[in-house]
Amino acid sequence: MRGHVALLSKKITYTNSEWREFENEIRGQVASLNKKFEDLNKEQKRLNKLLRSVLKLLSANITEKGQGQGQTAPHVSSSQEINVEG
């Protein structure tokens, strides 16, 4: 714990040129991260568009498979059923 206290109490000084260099380095890193975020956002939009296309194709495929297989019987409520015992 004493090491931490000693580090906190130690005064660190920078020259103006060192500070400007540090600021420029940070700005460069921020710009790089912003570019990466923009690229990720573009890729996410592209993948979302692709996913929507795949879902549309799957939906169309399911609809086509449902056609031509005969129709289902109309719904008959229990009060309309004819009871045939044989």
MODELLER restraints for C-alpha pairs under 7 A, 6 or more apart:
rsr = mdl.restraints
at = mdl.atoms
